[in-house]
Amino acid sequence: MTFEGESRRQSRISASNAEAGVNDTKADRTLEDLGYTPELERNRSIWSVTFMCFILSSVPYGLCTTLYYPLVAGGPANIIWGWVLVSFLILCVAISLAEITSVYPTAGGVYYQTFVLSPLWCRRVAAWICGWSYVAGNITITLAVNFGVTLLFIACLNVFEKAPGVGLTDDFQAYQTFLIFLGLTLLTHAISAFGNKWLPILETFAIFLTIAGSLAIVIALLVVAKEGRRSGAWVFGSFDPQAGWPAGWSFFIGLLQAAYATSATGMIGSLCEEVHQPAIMVPKAMVGTVVINTFAGLLFLIPVCFVMPDITMLVDLASGQPTPVIFQKALGSNVGAFLLMVPLLILGVICGVGCVTATSRCTWAFARDGGIPGSGWWRVVDKRLDIPFNAMMLGMVVEIILGVIYFGSTAAYNAFSGVGVIFLTMSYACPILVSLVFRRREDIKNASFNLGIFGAIANVIALAWSALAIPLFCMPTLEKVTLTSMNYASVVFVGVVVMAAIWYGVWGYKNYRGPPTDTLENDSDSMPEAIAEIEKTKSR
């Protein structure tokens, strides 16, 4: 390279850095206008935040760990069309959240948005409900991811037999599974805590691993197909419920797979204070990732259905993880099946790291407004690590405590994934509802991401889906319920709701004031002036 060429390159880099600095200054000023002092470093570009969205969804991994549910609920038609249906519904959720996030880009995400969009007379209660739902959803979905990787890893080992018909892990006790989960939980938290500056590199690596792994899986399964290939009519039209529920209800029960894989759509909002130009980048990443994930999911699911062996055999697996067995039958090789599963296991670990990162930020954001007991501990940012380390440790401890449920029920994973979807769905619905009812016309009209009437239609569809999903995923997968097959999502859900209600009654009612925008809540005569001041602040 010539001296002149090198000089031009350095000039471009300097200009780019200068532009990033200006954008960061604007983003920090916007954050200050919203009531907060910037405490985290903005080190994420549009590509970085998009990759983070992919990691939080981790479509191939998320779809394979929950494949049991649509299989028992209806089979291949439930898998394919359930994914298409839920992807459309989640796209409506993403559009709705993207519009609001483009106006209020803070780490508080949906919690902060619910507060500022609600009328003064109910905003504290609305924000409290949303905040607890958001934090609980982040924590339980992180728990579900790490527990799912644990169960999938054990199932992968089980493709190797120590005797005919006896897998390596068939005699595993509950404590052994729990210890693997514990080790994985410590690992994902350690990577997120001590490798924060390198996380964008890890996420970039995960994208290439996803592409390479998915292509390897699709090509290997369809080319080898040791036990033959199913017909297109069977893949797209076979619906045979085995859960005991009526056919229509069984189909909806099977949507848990798709809902779980797409549940992280709004979690990326917690990283707004670490993103360059968050009001533009985060909304684009939210919506774009859902669209791309829809096709990526079909790319994975359709080949798997084409080589699927007997469904009854898959449903009866003690592990509840049919994917390794599908790969084994299709390839006719234990080693080959295990090797194809390795990329999915690695993606699961990276997904866990991403969920830990998002969870720590939303917990920290809620704590800095006094929403969590002991907020003084959890609102601290570790200056050496540049992360809310205490909040991260709080999430980890809660996840480990909830993981103990596995000792009482082998269906614990159903509870973890189900309650995570329930809480996140509820938290997403809160700002969408108050925006649609009270403030959409005023707030969204000048947003950098505004779809007009289509956005309003997306709001309605998103709320309808939320109203269905919350009770739906409290239901047990099988009609005949035992103590071990019971869906304990409802138990965890009620437990968190009761805890939040008690803490509000004991402390929150008198002391909780919410984000620092609410300066005149108790002065009803000044309400118009308060709203005008908020509008003036947003327009700067």
C-alpha positions in Angstrom: 0.0 0.0 0.0 1.3 3.5 -0.9 1.8 6.2 1.7 -1.1 8.2 0.0 -3.4 5.1 0.2 -2.5 4.5 3.8 -3.2 8.2 4.6 -6.6 7.9 3.0 -7.4 4.8 5.0 -6.4 6.4 8.2 -8.5 9.5 7.3 -11.5 7.2 6.8 -10.9 5.5 10.1 -10.6 8.8 11.9 -13.8 10.1 10.2 -15.6 6.9 11.2 -14.4 7.2 14.8 -15.4 10.9 14.9 -18.8 10.1 13.6 -19.2 7.3 16.2 -18.2 9.7 18.9 -20.8 12.3 17.7 -23.5 9.6 17.6 -22.6 8.4 21.1 -22.7 11.9 22.4 -26.2 12.3 20.9 -27.3 9.0 22.3 -26.0 9.9 25.8 -27.7 13.2 25.6 -31.0 11.5 24.7 -30.5 9.2 27.7 -29.9 12.1 30.0 -33.1 13.7 28.6 -34.9 10.5 29.6 -33.6 10.9 33.1 -30.4 8.8 33.4 -26.7 9.3 33.6 -24.8 7.1 31.0 -22.8 4.5 32.9 -22.1 1.8 30.3 -19.7 2.0 27.3 -21.3 2.1 23.9 -19.4 -0.6 22.0 -22.1 -2.2 19.8 -22.6 -1.3 16.1 -25.6 -2.2 14.0 -24.0 -5.5 13.1 -23.2 -6.3 16.7 -26.7 -5.6 17.9 -28.2 -7.6 15.0 -25.9 -10.5 15.8 -26.9 -10.2 19.4 -30.6 -10.6 18.4 -29.7 -13.7 16.5 -27.8 -15.1 19.5 -30.7 -14.4 21.8 -33.1 -16.3 19.5 -30.5 -18.9 18.4 -33.0 -20.5 16.1 -31.5 -23.9 15.3 -30.7 -24.5 19.0 -33.9 -23.2 20.4 -36.0 -25.2 17.9 -34.2 -28.5 18.6 -34.4 -28.5 22.4 -38.2 -28.0 22.4 -39.0 -30.2 19.4 -40.9 -32.7 21.7 -43.8 -30.3 22.2 -45.1 -30.0 18.6 -44.3 -33.6 18.0 -46.6 -34.8 20.8 -49.1 -32.1 20.0 -49.5 -32.9 16.3 -46.4 -33.9 14.4 -44.8 -32.3 11.3 -47.7 -30.0 10.4 -47.7 -28.6 13.9 -43.9 -28.0 13.6 -44.0 -26.3 10.2 -47.2 -24.3 10.3 -46.9 -23.5 14.0 -43.5 -21.9 13.3 -44.9 -19.9 10.4 -47.9 -18.7 12.5 -45.9 -17.7 15.6 -43.2 -16.0 13.5 -45.9 -13.8 12.0 -47.3 -13.0 15.4 -43.9 -12.3 16.9 -43.2 -10.0 13.9 -46.2 -8.0 15.0 -44.7 -7.9 18.5 -41.3 -6.8 17.2 -42.9 -4.1 15.0 -44.8 -2.8 18.0 -41.8 -2.8 20.3 -39.5 -1.3 17.6 -41.7 1.7 17.2 -41.7 2.4 20.9 -38.0 1.7 21.4 -37.2 4.2 18.7 -38.7 6.9 21.0 -37.5 5.6 24.4 -34.1 3.7 23.9 -33.0 2.9 27.5 -31.8 -0.3 29.3 -35.1 -0.4 31.1 -36.7 -1.4 27.8 -40.3 -2.3 28.1 -40.4 -1.4 31.8 -39.4 2.2 31.2 -41.6 2.5 28.2 -44.7 1.3 30.1 -44.0 4.0 32.8 -43.7 7.0 30.4 -46.6 5.9 28.2 -49.1 5.3 31.0 -51.3 8.0 32.5 -50.0 9.5 35.8 -52.7 7.8 37.9 -51.6 4.3 37.0 -48.0 4.5 35.8 -46.3 3.3 39.0 -48.4 0.1 39.2 -48.2 -0.5 35.5 -44.4 -0.1 35.5 -44.1 -2.3 38.6 -46.1 -5.1 36.9 -44.1 -4.8 33.7 -40.7 -4.5 35.4 -41.2 -7.6 37.5 -42.5 -9.5 34.5 -39.5 -8.4 32.4 -36.9 -9.3 35.0 -38.6 -12.6 35.8 -38.9 -13.4 32.1 -35.3 -12.7 31.4 -34.1 -14.8 34.4 -36.3 -17.8 33.6 -35.6 -17.8 29.9 -31.9 -17.7 30.7 -32.5 -20.6 33.1 -34.4 -22.5 30.3 -31.6 -22.0 27.8 -28.9 -23.3 30.2 -31.1 -26.2 31.3 -32.0 -27.0 27.7 -28.3 -27.2 26.8 -27.8 -29.5 29.7 -30.6 -31.9 28.6 -29.5 -31.8 25.0 -25.9 -32.6 25.9 -27.0 -35.6 28.0 -29.2 -36.7 25.1 -26.3 -36.4 22.7 -24.1 -38.6 24.9 -27.0 -41.1 24.9 -26.6 -41.8 21.2 -23.6 -44.0 22.3 -24.6 -47.2 23.9 -22.8 -49.1 26.7 -25.0 -52.1 25.9 -27.6 -52.8 23.2 -30.5 -50.5 23.8 -28.9 -48.8 26.8 -27.4 -45.3 26.4 -24.5 -43.9 28.3 -26.7 -41.7 30.4 -29.7 -43.8 30.9 -28.9 -44.3 34.5 -28.2 -40.7 35.2 -29.6 -39.4 38.5 -31.3 -36.0 39.0 -28.3 -34.7 40.9 -25.9 -35.5 38.0 -28.1 -33.5 35.6 -28.3 -30.7 38.1 -24.5 -30.6 38.5 -24.0 -30.3 34.7 -26.6 -27.5 34.7 -24.8 -25.8 37.6 -21.4 -26.0 35.7 -23.0 -24.6 32.6 -24.7 -21.8 34.5 -21.3 -20.8 36.1 -19.6 -20.9 32.7 -22.1 -18.7 30.8 -22.1 -16.1 33.6 -18.2 -16.1 33.8 -17.9 -15.6 30.0 -20.4 -12.7 30.1 -18.8 -11.1 33.2 -15.2 -11.3 32.4 -15.3 -11.3 28.6 -17.7 -8.4 28.1 -15.4 -6.5 25.7 -15.0 -9.6 23.5 -18.7 -10.5 23.3 -19.2 -8.8 19.9 -16.5 -11.1 18.5 -18.1 -14.1 20.1 -21.5 -13.2 18.6 -19.9 -12.7 15.1 -18.3 -16.2 15.4 -21.7 -17.6 16.4 -23.3 -16.2 13.2 -20.8 -18.0 11.0 -21.1 -21.2 13.1 -24.9 -21.0 12.7 -24.6 -20.8 8.9 -22.0 -23.5 8.6 -23.7 -25.8 11.1 -27.1 -25.4 9.5 -25.8 -26.1 6.1 -23.9 -29.2 7.3 -27.1 -30.5 9.0 -29.4 -29.9 6.0 -27.0 -31.4 3.5 -26.0 -34.4 5.6 -29.6 -35.3 6.6 -31.1 -35.0 3.1 -28.2 -36.7 1.2 -27.7 -39.7 3.5 -31.3 -40.2 4.8 -30.5 -43.7 5.9 -34.1 -44.6 6.6 -35.6 -42.9 3.6 -37.4 -39.6 3.1 -40.9 -38.7 3.9 -43.3 -37.3 1.2 -44.0 -33.6 0.9 -47.7 -34.3 1.7 -46.7 -35.9 5.0 -44.2 -33.2 6.0 -46.6 -30.3 5.4 -50.0 -32.1 6.1 -49.6 -34.8 8.7 -51.3 -33.9 11.9 -51.7 -36.7 14.5 -52.1 -35.4 18.1 -50.8 -37.7 20.8 -51.2 -35.4 23.8 -54.8 -36.4 24.6 -56.2 -32.9 24.0 -58.8 -32.1 21.3 -57.0 -31.5 18.0 -57.5 -27.7 17.8 -56.3 -27.1 21.4 -53.4 -29.6 20.9 -52.1 -27.6 18.0 -52.0 -24.5 20.1 -50.2 -26.4 23.0 -47.6 -27.3 20.4 -46.8 -23.6 19.7 -44.5 -23.6 22.8 -41.6 -24.6 20.6 -41.9 -21.6 18.3 -42.9 -19.2 21.1 -39.8 -20.2 23.1 -37.5 -19.8 20.1 -38.8 -16.3 19.4 -39.4 -15.1 23.0 -36.2 -13.1 23.2 -37.4 -10.5 20.6 -37.7 -7.7 23.1 -34.7 -8.6 25.3 -32.3 -6.8 23.1 -33.9 -3.5 24.4 -31.9 -4.0 27.6 -28.7 -3.2 25.7 -29.8 0.2 24.3 -27.3 2.0 26.5 -24.4 0.0 25.0 -25.4 0.6 21.3 -24.4 3.3 18.9 -27.5 5.2 17.7 -29.9 2.9 19.7 -33.1 4.7 18.5 -32.2 3.6 15.0 -30.2 0.4 15.3 -32.2 -1.5 17.9 -35.6 -1.2 16.2 -34.1 -2.3 12.9 -32.4 -5.3 14.5 -35.6 -6.3 16.3 -37.7 -6.5 13.1 -35.0 -7.7 10.7 -34.0 -10.6 12.9 -37.5 -11.9 13.1 -37.9 -11.9 9.4 -34.5 -13.7 8.8 -35.1 -16.1 11.6 -38.4 -17.1 10.0 -36.7 -18.4 6.9 -33.7 -19.8 8.9 -36.2 -21.8 11.1 -37.8 -23.3 8.0 -34.4 -24.2 6.6 -33.8 -26.2 9.7 -37.2 -27.7 10.4 -38.3 -28.8 6.9 -35.2 -31.2 6.3 -35.6 -32.5 9.8 -39.2 -33.4 9.1 -38.3 -35.1 5.8 -36.0 -37.6 7.5 -38.1 -38.0 10.7 -38.5 -41.6 12.0 -41.5 -43.0 13.8 -43.0 -40.1 15.8 -44.4 -42.4 18.6 -40.9 -43.7 19.3 -39.6 -40.1 19.5 -42.4 -39.0 21.8 -41.7 -41.9 24.2 -38.0 -41.0 24.6 -37.2 -40.7 28.3 -34.9 -37.8 27.6 -37.6 -35.6 26.0 -35.0 -34.6 23.4 -35.7 -36.3 20.0 -33.3 -34.3 17.9 -30.1 -36.5 18.5 -32.2 -39.6 17.8 -33.5 -38.1 14.5 -29.9 -37.3 13.4 -28.7 -40.8 14.5 -31.5 -42.6 12.5 -31.0 -40.4 9.4 -27.2 -40.8 9.3 -27.0 -44.4 10.6 -24.0 -43.3 12.7 -23.7 -42.5 16.3 -20.5 -40.5 15.8 -22.0 -38.6 12.8 -25.0 -37.7 14.8 -23.0 -36.4 17.7 -20.7 -34.4 15.5 -23.7 -32.7 13.8 -25.0 -31.8 17.2 -21.8 -30.1 18.3 -22.6 -26.8 16.6 -26.0 -26.7 18.2 -24.5 -27.3 21.6 -22.0 -24.5 21.1 -24.7 -22.2 19.9 -26.7 -23.1 23.0 -23.8 -22.1 25.2 -23.4 -18.8 23.3 -27.1 -18.2 23.5 -26.9 -18.6 27.3 -24.1 -16.0 27.4 -26.3 -13.6 25.4 -29.3 -14.2 27.7 -27.1 -13.7 30.8 -25.9 -10.3 29.4 -29.4 -9.1 28.6 -30.7 -10.3 32.0 -28.1 -8.5 33.9 -28.9 -5.2 32.1 -32.6 -5.4 32.7 -32.2 -6.4 36.3 -29.8 -3.5 36.8 -32.1 -1.0 35.0 -35.1 -2.0 37.2 -32.9 -1.9 40.4 -31.7 1.7 39.7 -35.3 2.8 39.9 -35.8 0.9 43.2 -38.0 -1.9 41.9 -36.1 -4.8 43.5 -35.5 -5.5 47.2 -31.9 -4.4 48.0 -31.7 -2.2 45.0 -28.7 -0.4 46.4 -26.7 -3.5 45.8 -28.0 -4.4 42.3 -27.8 -0.9 40.8 -24.0 -0.7 41.0 -21.9 -0.9 37.8 -18.5 -2.5 38.3 -16.1 0.0 36.7 -13.3 -2.5 36.1 -15.6 -4.9 34.2 -17.9 -2.2 32.9 -20.9 -4.3 33.7 -23.6 -4.5 36.4 -21.8 -7.4 38.1 -24.0 -7.5 41.2 -27.2 -7.7 39.2 -25.7 -10.5 37.1 -24.9 -12.5 40.3 -28.5 -12.0 41.5 -29.9 -13.5 38.3 -27.5 -16.4 38.6 -28.5 -17.2 42.2 -32.2 -17.1 41.3 -31.7 -19.4 38.3 -29.8 -22.0 40.4 -32.5 -21.9 43.1 -35.3 -22.4 40.5 -33.3 -25.2 38.9 -33.8 -27.2 42.1 -37.4 -27.8 40.8 -35.8 -30.5 38.6 -35.4 -32.8 41.7 -39.2 -32.8 42.1 -40.2 -33.0 38.4 -38.6 -34.3 35.3 -40.8 -31.9 33.4 -39.1 -28.9 35.0 -37.7 -27.8 31.6 -41.3 -27.4 30.4 -41.9 -25.1 33.4 -38.7 -23.1 32.8 -39.4 -22.5 29.1 -43.1 -22.0 29.6 -42.9 -19.4 32.4 -40.1 -17.6 30.6 -42.4 -17.2 27.5 -45.3 -16.1 29.8 -43.4 -13.4 31.6 -41.7 -12.0 28.6 -45.0 -12.0 26.6 -46.7 -10.1 29.5 -43.9 -7.6 29.7 -44.0 -6.9 26.0 -47.8 -6.5 26.1 -47.6 -3.7 28.7 -46.0 -0.9 26.7 -47.9 -2.0 23.5 -51.2 -1.8 25.4 -50.7 1.6 27.1 -49.3 3.1 23.9 -52.2 1.9 21.8 -54.8 3.1 24.3 -53.3 6.3 25.6 -50.3 7.7 23.7 -49.7 6.1 20.3 -50.9 9.1 18.2 -48.7 11.6 20.1 -45.5 9.4 20.6 -45.1 7.4 17.5 -45.9 10.0 14.9 -42.4 11.5 15.0 -40.6 8.2 15.8 -37.6 7.2 13.6 -39.3 3.8 13.2 -43.0 4.4 12.4 -45.2 2.1 10.3 -48.4 4.2 10.6 -51.6 2.2 10.3 -49.7 -1.0 9.9 -48.0 -0.4 13.2 -51.4 0.0 14.9 -52.7 -3.2 13.3 -49.5 -4.9 14.6 -50.3 -3.6 18.1 -53.7 -5.2 18.0 -52.4 -8.6 16.7 -49.6 -8.6 19.3 -52.0 -8.0 22.2 -54.4 -10.7 20.9 -51.4 -13.1 20.9 -50.4 -12.1 24.4 -53.9 -12.7 25.7 -53.8 -16.3 24.3 -50.2 -17.1 25.1 -50.2 -16.3 28.8 -52.9 -18.9 29.8 -51.9 -21.3 27.0 -48.4 -22.0 28.2 -49.6 -22.6 31.8 -51.4 -25.7 30.5 -49.7 -29.1 30.7 -48.5 -30.7 27.5 -50.4 -33.9 28.1 -54.0 -34.1 29.1 -53.3 -36.8 31.7 -51.4 -35.0 34.4 -49.2 -36.6 37.0 -47.0 -35.0 39.7 -43.9 -35.4 37.5 -45.5 -34.4 34.2 -47.4 -31.4 35.7 -46.5 -28.0 34.0 -45.1 -26.1 36.9 -45.0 -22.9 34.9 -48.2 -21.8 36.6 -46.7 -22.4 40.0 -43.6 -20.3 39.3 -45.7 -17.6 37.6 -48.1 -17.3 40.6 -45.1 -17.4 43.0 -43.4 -14.4 41.3 -46.7 -12.5 41.1 -47.4 -13.0 44.8 -43.8 -11.9 45.7 -44.1 -8.8 43.5 -47.5 -7.9 45.0 -46.3 -8.4 48.6 -43.2 -6.3 48.0 -45.3 -3.5 46.4 -47.7 -3.5 49.4 -44.9 -3.6 52.0 -42.5 -1.1 50.3 -43.4 -0.1 46.8 -46.7 1.6 47.4 -45.2 4.3 49.6 -41.6 4.4 48.3 -41.5 3.4 44.6 -41.5 6.4 42.3 -40.3 4.7 39.1 -37.9 6.2 36.5 -36.8 9.8 37.1 -39.2 11.3 34.5 -42.1 11.4 36.9 -41.5 14.7 38.7 -45.0 15.9 39.2 -47.0 12.7 39.8 -48.6 13.9 43.0 -49.6 17.3 41.6 -52.7 16.7 39.5 -53.1 20.4 38.7 -49.7 20.4 37.0 -50.4 17.3 34.9 -50.7 19.2 31.5 -47.4 21.0 32.3 -45.7 17.7 33.2 -46.8 16.1 29.9 -45.7 19.2 27.9 -42.3 19.1 29.6 -41.9 15.4 28.6 -42.8 16.2 25.0 -40.4 19.1 25.0 -37.6 17.0 26.3 -38.2 14.3 23.7 -38.1 16.8 20.8 -34.7 18.1 21.7 
